[in-house]
């Protein structure tokens, strides 16, 4: 569907966002007012990803204290991970630690009670595809416990995203799992990292093939704009391509804390608090509102200011409250 840039949003704030998008990508069109993907621009839920808090939730007391700080900062929800609300193998803990995502030791805690006491909502639950396929009833039951209707595929481990047949096979599995979950009133979303932007033999990305080969009735998307940007893809174009299949947005910023003279002209970039890096976050949030994203979910897992996930979260919360 050809979409009109001139009617992307109404009002001064929307006009400013559209002008910014046009400066970045002059040839890109956005969503037309009155199109099937257009919405009233209602505000998404402001949420945080559990993995950001893994090192602060090792005991029930610490978990409640941390979630109280999350709520006080202005967040309405927390996205949970199956590998953090259940006991997790040593191998998974080591893999996440090496990736800069320490998950802590909270898997033994009573998370349903903790969430209930915190007053936070659960917009979605990350889960493994194997679990959805082998025991969908348990996945559906856990969604009921947390009163969420969205399950997100965390990611595939040891999977070849450069092989077209492998990617098509994954799409078929997603369709089947999504159909089974839909029978229980739960929606399946696919979460990207950077591996999905590998080019296939036809020159298209694996991410686009997953979109094209999955049924929107059963499979939609949680878009991670940081990982898209990290590998050189354009998050604005990717979000526009997803359109109303974009249901949740993992948000982060990217840049460097280095000040002063550098020994080389190349600086290492990393995760940053929202609004302190170089990503076009205001433009991305404008698209979120336009397509009807249900929740914008903060996720950083390293390079926190003063090495404090709480302080980092509070800074990012202020940006979201001003711009969401």
DAJO-V732847 format. One record per helix or strand of 3 or more residues. SS is the DSSP state (h for helix, s for strand). FROM is the first residue (numbers start at 1). TO is the last residue. If there is no record, write none. Layout:
# DAJO-V732847
SS	FROM	TO
SS	FROM	TO
This chain:
# DAJO-V732847
h	5	7
h	12	24
s	45	49
h	50	56
h	60	72
s	77	81
h	82	85
h	90	98
h	106	108
h	111	118
s	125	127
h	129	134
h	136	145
s	150	153
h	164	183
s	187	191
h	195	197
h	206	213
s	219	224
h	225	230
h	235	245
s	246	251
s	253	255
s	270	272
h	281	291
s	295	298
h	305	307
h	309	323
